[in-house]
Amino acid sequence: MILNKPNPELADLIEDICNAKSWEGIIKKLCPGTKCIDAIVTGSMAQYIPMLEFDCGGIPLVSKCCASSEGLLGINLKPLSKPCDTCYTLVPNMAYFEFLPVHENNEEERSKKEVIEVVDLVNVKLGQCYELVVTTFIGLYRYKVGDILKVTGYHNNAPQFQFVRRKDAFLSIDSEKTAEDELAEGILQAKLFVGQFQLQLVDYTSAVDISLIPGHYILFWELKMEESSKSPELRPSIIEECCYIVEQSLNFVYRASRMGNSIGPLEIRVVKHGTFDALMEFSVSKGFSVSQYNTPRCIKLEEALKILNSRVVGRYFSQQLPGYKILKWKLNKSM
């Protein structure tokens, strides 16, 4: 009864809104009655928060629960809290939960042990990271979900947690390993830097290139101007500085390896607009669910790498060794 005939007046209104120079607050303009945006704002999804806030125009971002294909894990008891403060309270009757302690600096040694001590829900420690293990009503028995969680507090006796990263989401060359959350921190710092030049990072992923000696890490970036969907004209010095900023945020082993020349300079490959849409379409064609698709932060599949490399418009390398330079942009920002 509502969609029974064309509505040219409404179509013209939507077209006028979408043709505006800036899309800041566009959701509020298109849907004035919107009360909140239901979105995932933790883990690798956190990088999209600035983009969502730009489009929302002040509408609250709400992440009401944390769920996976294995079942519901937790609920957000403070849905109107800031995205950076979002945590989930574990629902203990949804499955039988166990926890494997994760020690980031000793992961390889821990994996070699024959017996790994599993922690029950009531014995988790505040501030500790754990890999989640579930036994479910549908038949999964002591199944490793693959998510790394950090205990942030308690509601009554139920632990509260933040999602940190996927267990297998890391880059590795020889003995050096860079986890997804480490990389995300470096990306965040670089995003703040490019924001000064009205550039916005649409999406990113990473890969390892060992075709040359020494091997090095690659970041694939899709960039756009803040108030336009067009691909920007890039100054090499800006992206090269981003390479350095990311390197500065990585762990000590990485920086020492760079200084010892056992790892080559970090590279950023800027890709065409729409590249990550093409990557999603490829993943869906291989059986991924659209509703559960997340941009993989570390690409190892050769076919996916071909999609990314075929759309590269520029390649930039870090021009300095990490560890010594004081970032000028940080100093300028504080003045």
Disulfide bonds with the S-S distance in Angstrom:
none
